[in-house]
Amino acid sequence: MMMLTLTMVVYTASSVALAIAGQSVVSIATPLMNISFVFMMIFSGLLVNLRTVVPWLSWLQYLSITRYGCAALQHNEFWGQNFCPGLNVTANSTCSFAICTGEEFLMDQGIDLSPWGLWQHHVALASMTVIFLTVLT
């Protein structure tokens, strides 16, 4: 699953780069490429917690290739993990910041826990690839 996700991220990023580089004016394509990838990195969820972004900018997260890739990789990696198997949660209930399962971490990140939560990121990446390759032709 990891290799599928990484391959789809690479294909999508390559299709964006090809669609932008296909412009006839290089002086416009270069800054447009830089700006688009910077915004994708900012709104991926790694640099900024997406729940703290102001509502009028939160729609930019849906244009981020890295958001879909990172969310799919996190879902694949953390689903079903138990990080503190010997911890008695009832005895240590004073710490509200303890994350012991992968599901708790995914919910804290705002990632859907359903099986569709994993596949929606792959569908989004495939859709973006098709759209940008269509723009290219």
Backbone hydrogen bonds, N-H to C=O, Kabsch-Sander energy under -0.5 kcal/mol:
donor,donor_aa,acceptor,acceptor_aa,energy
5,T,1,M,-2.2
6,L,2,M,-2.7
7,T,3,M,-2.4
8,M,4,L,-2.3
9,V,5,T,-2.3
10,V,6,L,-2.2
11,Y,7,T,-2.5
12,T,8,M,-2.4
13,A,9,V,-2.7
14,S,10,V,-2.4
15,S,11,Y,-2.2
16,V,12,T,-2.1
17,A,13,A,-2.3
18,L,14,S,-2.6
19,A,15,S,-2.3
20,I,16,V,-2.4
21,A,17,A,-2.6
22,G,18,L,-1.1
23,Q,20,I,-1.3
26,V,24,S,-0.7
28,I,25,V,-0.8
29,A,25,V,-1.7
30,T,26,V,-2.2
32,L,28,I,-1.7
33,M,29,A,-2.3
34,N,30,T,-2.1
35,I,31,P,-2.9
36,S,32,L,-2.2
37,F,33,M,-2.1
38,V,34,N,-2.1
39,F,35,I,-2.4
40,M,36,S,-1.8
41,M,37,F,-2.0
42,I,38,V,-2.5
43,F,39,F,-2.3
44,S,41,M,-1.1
45,G,42,I,-0.7
47,L,41,M,-0.6
48,V,42,I,-0.6
52,T,49,N,-1.9
53,V,50,L,-0.6
57,L,54,V,-1.9
58,S,54,V,-0.9
60,L,57,L,-1.6
61,Q,58,S,-1.3
62,Y,59,W,-1.3
63,L,60,L,-1.4
64,S,61,Q,-1.1
65,I,63,L,-0.6
68,Y,64,S,-1.4
69,G,65,I,-2.2
70,C,66,T,-2.9
71,A,67,R,-2.5
72,A,68,Y,-2.0
73,L,69,G,-2.3
74,Q,70,C,-2.7
75,H,71,A,-2.4
76,N,72,A,-2.2
77,E,73,L,-2.2
78,F,74,Q,-2.9
79,W,75,H,-1.3
81,Q,78,F,-1.9
83,F,100,C,-3.4
84,C,100,C,-0.8
87,L,84,C,-1.1
89,V,87,L,-1.0
92,N,88,N,-1.5
93,S,90,T,-0.7
95,C,92,N,-0.9
96,S,94,T,-0.8
98,A,95,C,-0.6
100,C,98,A,-0.6
102,G,81,Q,-2.4
105,F,101,T,-1.5
106,L,102,G,-2.5
107,M,103,E,-2.5
108,D,104,E,-2.2
109,Q,105,F,-1.7
110,G,106,L,-0.5
110,G,107,M,-0.8
111,I,106,L,-2.7
117,G,114,S,-0.7
118,L,114,S,-0.8
118,L,115,P,-0.8
119,W,115,P,-1.8
120,Q,116,W,-2.7
121,H,118,L,-0.6
122,H,118,L,-0.8
123,V,119,W,-2.4
124,A,120,Q,-2.2
125,L,121,H,-2.2
126,A,122,H,-2.5
127,S,123,V,-2.5
128,M,124,A,-2.5
129,T,125,L,-2.2
130,V,126,A,-2.3
131,I,127,S,-2.6
132,F,128,M,-2.6
133,L,129,T,-2.3
134,T,130,V,-1.9
135,V,131,I,-2.0
136,L,132,F,-1.4
137,T,133,L,-1.1
